[in-house]
Amino acid sequence: MTALFEHSPWVEERADARASSGDRHADLMAVMHEASPEEQLALIRAHPELAGKAAIDRTLTDASAAEQASAGLDRLTQGEFDQFHTLNAAYRERFGFPFIICVRLTDKAGILAAMERRLGNEREAEIAKALEQIGEIVRLRLEDQK
């Protein structure tokens, strides 16, 4: 079974420890949003950079590898790879965590455009956006388990 959250089993564990609302996604999102700011940042930081080192050395989780491949991130030209590398570095420098987007809902061009656009956001807005995108990733992973 695919882990729903990247290297963060505590979210599912906490959701399992409380009464279910009957909506697994909502229960998981409640845990994520009730987590401390430090826990939320750790959750965001547990995600790999897109087309980054983990993709190259093949240390992505199976789910992340499949998701990145679905957006073509495993088939980048050298120019595209360089663009991802530059934007990843700029994003991490500005915000202190990796860029998060639900890659299954977009493509390479959409991801690059979002990275460029979101570099202009304030840090708190990017934390909120990253958590929103994690929610989308989890929603799709839950649907895959059905």
C-alpha positions as CSV (number, residue, x, y, z in Angstrom):
1,M,0.0,0.0,0.0
2,T,1.3,3.4,-0.9
3,A,2.1,5.8,1.9
4,L,-0.3,8.8,1.6
5,F,2.1,11.3,3.1
6,E,5.8,11.4,2.1
7,H,7.9,10.1,5.0
8,S,5.3,11.4,7.5
9,P,3.4,8.4,8.9
10,W,2.3,10.5,11.9
11,V,-0.5,12.1,10.0
12,E,-2.2,8.7,9.3
13,E,-1.4,7.5,12.8
14,R,-3.1,10.5,14.4
15,A,-6.1,10.2,12.1
16,D,-6.4,6.5,13.0
17,A,-6.3,7.3,16.7
18,R,-9.5,9.4,16.6
19,A,-13.1,8.7,15.7
20,S,-13.6,8.6,12.0
21,S,-16.0,11.1,10.3
22,G,-16.5,8.6,7.5
23,D,-14.5,10.8,5.2
24,R,-10.8,9.6,5.3
25,H,-9.5,12.6,3.3
26,A,-11.2,15.1,5.6
27,D,-9.9,13.3,8.7
28,L,-6.4,13.4,7.3
29,M,-6.6,17.0,6.4
30,A,-7.9,17.9,9.8
31,V,-4.8,16.3,11.4
32,M,-2.6,18.1,8.9
33,H,-4.2,21.5,9.6
34,E,-4.2,21.0,13.4
35,A,-0.5,20.1,13.4
36,S,1.9,22.6,14.9
37,P,3.6,25.0,12.4
38,E,6.9,23.0,13.0
39,E,5.1,19.7,12.1
40,Q,3.6,21.3,9.0
41,L,7.0,22.5,7.9
42,A,8.5,19.1,8.5
43,L,5.7,17.6,6.4
44,I,6.4,20.0,3.6
45,R,10.1,19.4,3.8
46,A,9.6,15.6,3.6
47,H,8.6,16.1,0.0
48,P,11.3,15.7,-2.7
49,E,12.2,18.5,-5.1
50,L,10.7,18.0,-8.5
51,A,13.2,16.5,-11.0
52,G,15.8,16.9,-8.2
53,K,18.5,14.8,-6.7
54,A,16.2,12.1,-5.4
55,A,14.8,11.6,-9.0
56,I,18.4,11.3,-10.4
57,D,19.7,8.9,-7.8
58,R,16.4,7.0,-7.7
59,T,15.6,7.5,-4.0
60,L,12.1,8.8,-4.6
61,T,9.3,6.8,-3.0
62,D,7.4,4.7,-5.6
63,A,4.4,7.0,-5.5
64,S,6.5,10.1,-6.0
65,A,8.4,8.5,-8.9
66,A,5.2,7.5,-10.6
67,E,3.7,10.9,-10.0
68,Q,6.7,12.8,-11.4
69,A,6.8,10.4,-14.4
70,S,3.1,11.2,-15.1
71,A,4.0,14.8,-15.6
72,G,7.0,13.9,-17.8
73,L,9.6,14.9,-15.2
74,D,11.5,11.7,-15.9
75,R,12.0,12.7,-19.5
76,L,13.4,16.3,-19.3
77,T,15.7,17.8,-21.9
78,Q,18.9,19.3,-20.5
79,G,17.4,22.7,-20.8
80,E,14.3,21.7,-18.9
81,F,16.4,20.0,-16.3
82,D,18.5,23.1,-15.9
83,Q,15.4,25.3,-15.5
84,F,13.9,23.0,-12.8
85,H,17.3,23.0,-11.0
86,T,17.5,26.8,-11.1
87,L,13.9,27.3,-10.0
88,N,14.1,24.6,-7.2
89,A,17.2,26.3,-5.8
90,A,15.6,29.8,-6.0
91,Y,12.4,28.5,-4.3
92,R,14.3,26.6,-1.5
93,E,16.5,29.7,-0.9
94,R,13.4,32.0,-0.7
95,F,11.1,29.8,1.4
96,G,13.3,27.2,3.1
97,F,11.4,24.2,1.8
98,P,10.8,22.5,-1.6
99,F,8.2,23.6,-4.1
100,I,5.1,21.4,-3.8
101,I,2.5,20.9,-6.5
102,C,0.2,18.0,-7.3
103,V,2.0,17.1,-10.5
104,R,-0.7,14.7,-11.6
105,L,-3.0,17.7,-12.2
106,T,-0.6,19.5,-14.5
107,D,2.3,19.1,-16.9
108,K,6.0,20.2,-17.2
109,A,5.0,23.7,-18.6
110,G,2.3,24.2,-15.9
111,I,4.7,23.2,-13.2
112,L,7.5,25.6,-14.4
113,A,4.9,28.4,-14.8
114,A,3.6,27.8,-11.2
115,M,7.2,27.7,-9.8
116,E,8.0,31.1,-11.4
117,R,4.7,32.6,-10.4
118,R,4.8,31.3,-6.8
119,L,8.3,32.6,-6.2
120,G,6.6,36.0,-5.8
121,N,4.4,34.9,-2.9
122,E,4.9,35.6,0.7
123,R,6.2,32.7,2.8
124,E,3.0,32.2,4.7
125,A,1.0,32.0,1.5
126,E,3.4,29.4,0.1
127,I,3.1,27.3,3.3
128,A,-0.7,27.4,2.9
129,K,-0.4,26.5,-0.9
130,A,2.0,23.7,-0.2
131,L,-0.4,22.2,2.4
132,E,-3.3,22.6,-0.1
133,Q,-1.2,20.8,-2.8
134,I,-0.3,18.0,-0.3
135,G,-4.0,17.6,0.2
136,E,-4.6,17.1,-3.5
137,I,-1.7,14.6,-3.7
138,V,-3.3,12.6,-0.8
139,R,-6.7,12.8,-2.3
140,L,-5.4,11.2,-5.5
141,R,-3.4,8.6,-3.6
142,L,-6.6,7.7,-1.7
143,E,-8.5,7.3,-4.9
144,D,-5.8,5.0,-6.2
145,Q,-6.3,2.7,-3.2
146,K,-10.0,2.2,-4.0
